[in-house]
C-alpha cells in the first residue's frame, strides 16, 4: 500500500499550523508585558532555541527515522527494552485529551465570528456579561458550535495526510498570515503603536525574576506543540532526504513571528481605545470585543477577521492533536482511517460536552473537585504533567538511549558546528528545565 507523504512545503505549513495556536495570540502578548517586555522576549527567544528547538529536533527525528506511529516509533528505534520504551508513545493520547476542551474553545470562537456580524458589546462590562452568560447558562449555543468544530476537524482528519491535513494548512496558514499581517500593518498607523511597542519590547529588567525564566521555558515548549506526538507523527510522513533542521527553524520563526505580530497588533488596539490588558480568555472575549465596538463599522470587520484568524489557528492545531491517535489506531490495530478518525472524534466530542457542562451554573458543582472543574482539571493534567513528561521522554530517548552514531549520521551534516551545542542542550539543559517547569506547575517547587 502506498503511504501518503507530505510535500516539503506541506510539512512546514502543517508543523507551523500545529505550533501556531490560540496561545500565540492571547497568551504570549500578555506574559511578555507581565514579565518585563523586551527583557522577557530576549529570554523567551533564548529558551526557544536552546530548549524548545532542541526537543523539537528530537521529536522530528523520532518520527523521521521510524516512519511509524508514536508507540511503534519508540519500539522500533530503541536498541534495548523495546517493550518498555513503546510506552513513550503515551503522548499521542495527550493531544486527544487536550482536544476535549480545545474543541470547546474553538466553538466559542465560531460563536464570536457571528457575534462580530451584529451588535458588538459596547463596554468591557457588557462583554464580560455576554461571555459569562455563554459559559454559565447558554449551554445549547456552546454545544452547537462544539458540534460544528467536531464535524469540521473529524472530516479533515478522515481525508488523511494529503487530502485533508496538508490541504487545510496550504489554505488556512497563508490566510492566517495575511489576516494577522494586514491587521498589524493597520496597527502601525495608529498613534498607540509606539506604546504597544514599548509594552512588549522595552526591557524592564526588574520584572525578570526566576518565575519569568520558568514561564519562558514553559511557553517556549508548549507553543511549539511539543510533547504530544503531533510533530513526531507528521515527520513520519516526510519525504526522504528532508532537512529536519531547516524545517524546524522555519517553524520556529513562523510561530514566534505570528506571536510578536499578534501581540503588537492587539495591544495597539487596546491602548488606542483606552482598554486594559487582561489575561487569558478575558483578553480575547472581553477586552477586544469592546475595543472593536469603539471602531464603529470598521470594528465589526476587524472583529470578524480577528476571530476568523483565531479559528484558523485553532483548526490547524486541532487536526494535529487528533492525528497521532488516529495514526496509532491505523498502525497498531489495523483500523481504517474512517473508523480511527470517527472514534477519536467522538471521544473528544462527548468528553467536550461534559467539559461544557462543567462550566455551567446548573451542573458545574457536580463536575468540580478541589476547586477545579473538569475543564480546569484536563488543562492542568495535560499542561503540568503530560506535556513536560512527553518532552522529557523524547529528550532522554534521543540524548541517551538511541545509538549516538545514528543521531550524528542523521543530523551532524545539517547542523554543522551547532550539533555539539544541540546535543549538550538535549542531554543536560532541556531535561532539567522541563523537570523544573513540571514541578513548578504542580506547585511542588516554587520559583
N, C-alpha and C positions, 0 to 999 in steps of 0.2 A: 504493500500500500504506500502510495506517495505521501510523504509528510509535508504539510504546508509550512512554508518558511516566510519570515518577514523579509521584505526588501530592506536595504540598509537604512534608507530614509524612513521607511515604515517603522522599523525598530526604534530609531531615535525618537520619533514623534510619539510612539506608543509608550516608551520608557519615560519621556518627558510628561506625557499625559498622566502616567501613573504618579509621577512625582509632584506635578503641579496640581494641587488640590485646594480644598477650601481653606486649609490652614495658611497657605501662601497669602491669601487675600485678606483674611481678617485677623489672623494671629500674629504673623511676623511684624506687620507695621506697629502693632500695639506694644509688643515686648521690646521692639527696638527703641521706642521712646521711653519706655519704663526703665530700661537699663542703660541709659546713657547715650542714646543716639548713635553718633558715629563711632564712639568707643565700642559699643556693642556690635555694630556692623563689622568692625575690624576683627573682633574676637570670633564672631559668627563665621566670617569668611575663612578665618584660620582653621576653625574646627571643622568646617565643611570639607576642606581639602585634606586635613590631617586625619580626621576620624571618619566623617561621612563618606568621603571619596574612597578611603581605604576599605571600608566594609562593602561599599558598592562594587568595587572591583572584585572582591572575594565572592560576592553573591553572583555577579555576572559570570565569573569563571566556573563556578559550580554547575550552573546551567549549561554553559557553552561546552564544557568538557564531557558532561554526562549525556546531554540531549534527552533528558528524561524529566519526569515529574519530581516534586520535592522529595518524597520518600525514596524513590528509586535512585535519585541523583546521589544522595549520601551513601546509599547502599553499594552502588557500583563503583564509586570513587574511593571509598575507604579501603586502605590496604589491609586492615585488620578489624575485627569486631564489627563486621558488616551488619549483622542482625541488630546490634545495639545502635549503630550510627544512623540507621534508616529513620529512627525516631526523631532525628534532627529535622526531618521534614514536617514536624508538627505545625510549623509556621504557616503552612497552607490554610489551616483552619483559622488562624489568627485573622487573616483577611476576611474570611467569610463571617466571622464573629463581628468584626468592625462594620461589615455591611448591614448588620441588623439595625444599627442606628444611623449609619451614613445614608442609607436609602430614605430614612425618615427626614433627615436634614435636606436632602435633595428635593423631597416633596415640599418642604417649607419654601424652598427657592422657587419651585414651579408655581406655588401659590402666589408668591410675591411678584412674579412676572405678570400675572393677571391683575394683581393689585395696582401695579405701576401703570396699567392702561386706564385706570379710573381715577378716583379721588385719593391722592396720597394723604397720609396723616399730616396735619398742619403743625404739629409740635412733638417734641420727644415724649411728652406725657401721653398724647393720643397714640403715638406709635407704640409705646410700651403697653398701653391698654389693648391695642389691636393684637400685638404679639402674645400677650398673656392670655387673652381670650381664646386665641387659636390653640395654644397649648393646653389650657385648662378645661375648656368646655366644647370647643369645636372639633371633636374627635372625628366626625364624619369627613370634614374637609381634609384633615391630615391623612386619613385612610385612603381617600380618593387619590390624592397626589402621590402617596406612598405606593399605591397600586400602579399608578402611571409610571413611576420610576422603576418599579419591579418589572413591568411589562417591557419597557424600553431596554433596560440593562440585560434582561434574560434573552430577548430577541437578538441583541447584538452578539452575546456570547454564543448562542446557538449557531450563528453563522460562521464561527470559527476565527482562526488567526487572520487569514487573508480576506475573507468575505465580510467579516464583522469588525474585529478589533482594529486591524490596520486601516480599513476604510474609514471607520469612525474617527480615528486620530488624524488621518490625512485631511479630513474635512474640518473637524472641530478645533484642532490645535492652531492651525493658521488663523481661523476665525477668532479664537480667543486672543491670540497675539494682536490681531488687527483691532479688536474692540478695546482691549486694555491700552494698547499703544495710542489709539485715537483719542481716548478719554484723557490719557496722560498728556498728549500734545495740547489739548484744550486747557488742561490744568496749568500748563506752563504760561498761559496768557493771563492768568488770574493774579491779582496782587498778593494773595496769600500763599503763592507758591514758594516764595522765599522763606516764609515762616514754616511751611511744611518741610522744606529742605533743612532748615536749622533743627527742627524737631527730630528728624531722622538721622542727620549726619553731623551735627555739631557735637563734638566729643565732650561729654560730661564725665570725666574720669572718677568723680566722687561716687557715681552710681554703679561703677564697675566693681562689684564685690564677688565673693566666691559663688553666691547664688546666681549671678549673671553668667558666670562661666558654665555652671551646670545647666542652666537654661539654654545657653548657646549650643552646648553639646547635644542636649535632648532634642532641640528643634532642628538642628542640622541633620540629625539622624532620622527623625520622623518625617521631615519634609521631603526627604529624598526617597521615601517609600521603601525603606529598608526593613528587613526582619520579618516580612510577611510572605516571602516567596514569590512576589509578583515579578521582580526583575529576574530572578532565577528561572521562572517559567518562561518569560519572554525570551531570555537569552538562549534557552534550549532550542528556539526556533530561528536563531540567527544563521545567515549564510556562512559557509566555511570561509576561512581566511579573513573574518571580520576583525577589525581593530577595536578591541574592548576598551582600551584606554581612551582613544579619541571619542568613541561613542559616549563614554561616561563623562568626559569633560564637557561635551556639548550638552548633555542632560543637566549637569550641574549648573552650567552657565544659563540655560533656559529657565531652570527652576528658580535660581537666585534672581535673575533679571526680572522675571514676572513679579516676584515678591517685592522688589525695590520699586518698580514702576507703579504697581498697585498701591503701595504704601504712600508714595509721593502724591499720587492722584487722589486717594481717599482723604488724606489729611489736608490737602489743599482745599477741597470742598468743605471739609469740616470747619477749618479756620476761616474760610471766606464768608461763611454764613453764621459764625459765632457758636458753633456746636462744640460740645465737649467730647473728646475721645473716650470711648468706653471699651471694655474688654469683651472678647468672645462674641457670641451671637448678638449682644447688645449693640456692637458697632454696626453690624450689617442690617439687622432687623429693626433697630430703634433709632439710632443716631442718623444714619444715612437717609432713610425714607423722609424724615422731617427736613433734612437738608435739601433733598431733591424737590420737595414741595416749594421751598423758597425760590427755586429757579424758575417757577412758572411752567409753561408748556415744555420748555427745554428740559426741565427736571423730569417730566414723565418719560421723555425719550431717553435721557441718561439713566433713569431708574430701570427702564426696561432693558437697555443694553447691559447695564451692570449685572442685573440678575440673570440675564442670558449668559453672560460670561461666567458667572458663578456656576450656572447649570452645566455649561460645557466642561469646566474644570472638575465638577463633581462627577459627571458621567464618565469622563476618560479615566478618572481614578477608580470609579466603581467597577468597571469591567476588569481592571487589573486586580481588584480584590477578590473577585469571584473566580477568575480563570485558573488560579493554582489548584483549587479543589476540583474544578471541572477536569483539568488535565490529569490530576491524580486518579480520579474515578475512571477515566478512559484508559490510562496506562495500567493501573493496578487491578482493576476489576472488570475490564473489558466492556464497560458501558458504552453505548452510543453517545455522541456529543449531545444529541437532543435530550436523552434521559439524564445525563450528568448535569446539563445546564438547567433543566427544569427542576431537578431535585434540589440543587443548590439554591436556585432562585426561590423555590417555595420555602426553604429553610429560613433564609433571611427575611422573606416576606412575612411569614407567620410570626417569627420572633419579633419582627419590627412592629407588628400590630400590638403585641404585648408592651413593647417599648413606648408606643404612643399612649397606651392606657396608663402606663406608669407615671406619666406627666400630667394626667388629667385630675381634676378636682374630685371626681366621683370615685375613681379607682386607684388613685395614686398611693393611698395609705396601704393598700393590700400588696402593692408591688414595691414597697420601700423597706429597707433593712439598714439599721445602724446609720440612719441619716442620709442614705443614698438610695435613689430609686433605681429601677432596672437599667435605664439609660446611663445613669452615672456609674453603676457597677461595671457594666460592659466596657464603658470608656476607660474606667480606672484599671481593670484587669488587663485590657489589651495594651494600654499606654505604659503602665507602670511595671508590668511583669512580662507579658508575652512578646512584645516587640523588642525590648532590650535583650531578652533571653535569646530570641532568634538571631539578633545581630552578634551576640556573644558566641553562639554556637558556630556561626559561619566564620568568625574571626579565628576561633580555636581550630576549626577544621582545616582551613587553608593555611593558617600560620604554623600549626604543629602536627597535624595528622597526615594530610596528603603528602606524598613524596616531594621534597623541596626541588628536586631536579625537574619534576613535571610542571610545577608552578613557574619555575625560572624559564623553562623552554617556551611556555605559553606567553609570558609577559615581559621578559627582560628586554627583548628587542624593541617592543613597543614603548617601554618606559625609559630605556637608556639609563643614565646615571641616577635617575629618580627611583629606580627599582629598590635599591637598598633602603631608602627613606621610607618607601611604602611598606616594605616587608617589616621593618622595625616598628612602624606605627601599628601595623596589623597585629603583630605579636605582643607588643608591650603597652602601647598607649591606648588603643581602642578598647581592649578588654577591661582595663582599669576604669576608663572613662564611663563605659556602659554599666559596669557594676555600681559606680558612684551614682549615676543617674537613676538606676533602678532603686537603690537603697534610699535615695533622696525622695523619689516619688512615692515610695511606700511608707515614708515617714520614719524609717529606721535610722537614717543618717541625715541630720540637718546640717546644711552648709550655710 
